[in-house]
């Protein structure tokens, strides 16, 4: 999916940039310059960024960041496990996408970002047998720094 950077396109938002699927902007009469979408002025009509999104372009309203820190040097094993994961969450109702990130200055720290259509979809997934099954690929012998493990639930303001 291609994305365009749009400025001040959300209602009641006075400033800031947000990414919006290019398909949305292609259906509206707005001028683009390079990768930046030039929107109508505040005095003109402002399109609703979610109005023309189809089911295949679901906008997430909820996200979860799971953060953990590897204590015993198994960084490559953990990364390989994520790369070969069984993708069980991909079929969960309300699931939008997942990203596995690691800060460049601290490779032993892993952030698992999942995006959902709504909070209830995440809650249902988290309590399911598929959630437990999805963790079967955790490398044997992995040790985490317990005090640095956290799950944060987030409202998605803009994507």
ABEGO torsion letter per residue (X at the ends): XBBBBBBGABBGBABEBBBBBAAAAAABBBBBBEABBBBBBAABBBBBAAAABBAAABBBABBBBBBBBBAAGAAAAAAAAAAABAGAAAABBGBABBBBBBBAABAABBBBBBBBABAAAAAAAAABAAAAAAAAABBBGBBBBAAABBBBBBBBABX
